[in-house]
Amino acid sequence: TVELQREIAERKRSQDALKESEEKYRSMMEVMKDGVYINSPEFKIEYMNPSFIDSLGRDATGEICYKAIYGLDGKCSWCVFDQVKQKKYVDYKTINPNDGHHYSVSNSPIVNTDGTISKLAIYRDITKIISIEDQLRQAQKMESVGRLAGGVAHDYNNALTAIMGFTELAMMDADPTGPLQADLNQVLKA
């Protein structure tokens, strides 16, 4: 009976540790601002955190992921589950056709007790980052155009200064009443 009591106590400690671990990781998922979902090898959503539920507009736990999330009738063309099933971590960027937002998606394998592998997907909305990067690129283009225009204006000004200087010198050598003087005056006016 002492051995049985030890075994029962050990089993109780294991169950308590498992419950504590589950609660800790669940609470971490619940407060994440990024959308998180887990789907089974059969593409059924096993878990969605509140952020993902909010972005989707409903809790789709138990539904097929490609249908619930993207409204597709078949597996997504960009699906990485085959790679995740090989215990690979896969990151990619995508645009959600439903809301037009840009997402960075991290996919991780979760090995279940029966040996099957589920997929954990974390969606980070990077739409604002993409927008800021686009604005920065546009500003850099405008800066380049400004520098080019400034350089052209500087070169043009140098050429005009030379033309005006030599025209004034020619006017000093030309007969003040002759036809050349009138032509040189027109050059200066222009």
C-alpha positions in Angstrom: 0.0 0.0 0.0 2.9 2.4 0.6 4.0 1.8 -3.0 0.5 2.5 -4.2 0.3 5.7 -2.1 3.6 6.9 -3.6 2.3 6.1 -7.1 -0.9 8.0 -6.5 1.0 10.9 -5.0 3.3 11.0 -8.0 0.4 10.8 -10.5 -1.3 13.7 -8.6 1.9 15.8 -8.8 2.2 15.1 -12.5 -1.4 16.0 -13.1 -1.0 19.2 -11.1 2.2 20.1 -13.0 0.5 19.4 -16.3 -2.6 21.5 -15.3 -0.3 24.4 -14.2 1.7 24.3 -17.4 -1.5 24.2 -19.5 -2.9 27.2 -17.6 0.4 29.1 -17.9 0.6 28.6 -21.7 -3.2 29.2 -22.2 -2.9 32.5 -20.3 0.0 33.6 -22.5 -1.9 32.8 -25.7 -5.0 34.6 -24.4 -3.2 38.0 -23.8 -1.2 37.9 -27.1 -2.1 40.8 -29.4 -1.1 38.7 -32.5 -3.7 36.3 -33.8 -3.0 32.6 -33.0 -4.7 29.4 -34.0 -3.9 25.8 -33.9 -5.3 23.3 -36.5 -5.3 19.5 -36.5 -3.8 17.3 -39.3 -7.3 17.2 -40.8 -7.2 21.1 -41.0 -9.8 21.5 -38.2 -9.2 24.5 -36.0 -8.5 23.2 -32.5 -7.9 26.6 -30.8 -8.1 30.3 -31.5 -6.9 33.0 -29.2 -9.2 36.1 -28.5 -7.1 38.3 -30.9 -7.7 35.8 -33.8 -11.4 35.5 -32.9 -11.7 39.3 -33.0 -10.0 39.6 -36.3 -12.1 36.8 -37.8 -15.3 38.2 -36.2 -16.2 34.9 -34.6 -14.9 31.7 -32.9 -14.4 29.1 -35.7 -13.1 26.4 -33.4 -14.0 23.0 -34.9 -14.3 24.3 -38.4 -12.0 23.7 -41.4 -9.3 26.4 -41.4 -9.2 27.3 -45.1 -13.0 27.6 -45.2 -13.4 29.5 -41.9 -10.4 31.9 -42.3 -10.3 32.5 -46.1 -13.7 31.3 -47.3 -12.0 28.7 -49.7 -13.5 25.4 -50.6 -10.1 23.7 -50.7 -6.7 23.8 -49.1 -4.9 27.1 -49.5 -2.4 27.3 -52.4 0.2 28.7 -49.9 -0.5 26.1 -47.2 2.7 25.0 -45.4 1.2 22.2 -43.4 3.1 19.5 -45.3 6.4 21.2 -44.2 5.1 21.6 -40.6 4.2 17.9 -40.5 7.9 17.3 -41.1 8.6 19.3 -37.9 9.8 22.4 -39.8 9.2 25.9 -38.8 7.9 28.0 -41.7 7.5 31.8 -41.9 5.9 33.7 -44.8 4.1 36.9 -45.6 0.7 37.1 -47.1 -2.2 39.5 -47.8 -5.5 38.4 -46.4 -8.0 38.7 -49.3 -10.9 39.3 -46.8 -9.5 42.5 -45.1 -6.5 43.4 -47.4 -4.1 43.4 -44.4 -0.5 42.3 -44.7 0.5 39.5 -42.3 3.7 37.9 -41.2 2.8 34.3 -40.4 4.9 32.0 -38.3 4.0 28.3 -38.4 5.3 25.8 -35.9 4.7 22.1 -35.4 3.0 20.8 -32.2 3.5 17.1 -31.6 0.4 15.5 -30.1 0.5 12.6 -27.6 -0.7 10.2 -30.3 2.3 11.2 -32.5 0.3 13.3 -35.0 1.3 16.9 -35.6 -0.9 20.0 -35.4 0.1 23.4 -36.7 0.4 26.5 -34.5 0.1 29.7 -36.7 0.8 33.2 -35.4 -0.5 36.1 -37.5 1.2 39.4 -37.0 -0.5 42.3 -38.8 2.3 44.2 -40.5 0.0 46.5 -42.6 1.2 49.7 -40.9 4.9 48.7 -41.2 4.4 48.0 -45.0 2.6 51.4 -45.3 5.5 53.2 -43.5 8.1 51.4 -45.6 6.2 52.5 -48.8 6.1 56.1 -47.6 9.8 56.0 -46.8 10.6 54.6 -50.3 8.4 57.4 -51.9 10.2 60.0 -49.8 13.6 58.6 -50.8 12.5 58.8 -54.5 11.3 62.4 -54.1 14.6 63.2 -52.4 16.6 61.7 -55.3 14.5 63.6 -57.8 15.1 66.8 -55.8 18.8 66.3 -55.8 18.8 65.6 -59.5 16.7 68.7 -60.2 19.0 70.8 -57.9 22.1 69.5 -59.8 20.5 70.2 -63.2 19.5 73.7 -62.0 23.1 74.3 -60.7 24.6 73.2 -64.1 22.0 75.3 -66.0 22.8 78.4 -63.8 26.5 77.9 -64.5 25.9 77.8 -68.2 23.7 80.9 -68.1 26.3 82.8 -66.1 28.9 82.1 -68.7 26.6 83.1 -71.5 25.6 86.3 -69.8 29.3 87.1 -68.9 30.6 86.6 -72.5 27.6 88.5 -73.9 28.4 91.5 -71.7 32.1 91.3 -72.8 31.0 91.1 -76.5 28.7 94.1 -76.0 31.7 96.1 -74.7 33.6 95.3 -77.9 30.7 95.8 -80.3 29.7 99.1 -81.9 27.1 100.6 -79.6 25.0 101.7 -82.6 25.5 98.6 -84.7 23.1 95.7 -85.4 25.3 93.3 -83.3 24.6 95.4 -80.2 20.8 94.9 -80.6 21.3 91.2 -81.0 23.5 91.0 -77.9 20.8 92.9 -76.0 18.3 90.3 -77.0 20.6 87.5 -75.8 20.8 89.2 -72.3 17.0 89.7 -72.2 16.4 86.0 -73.0 
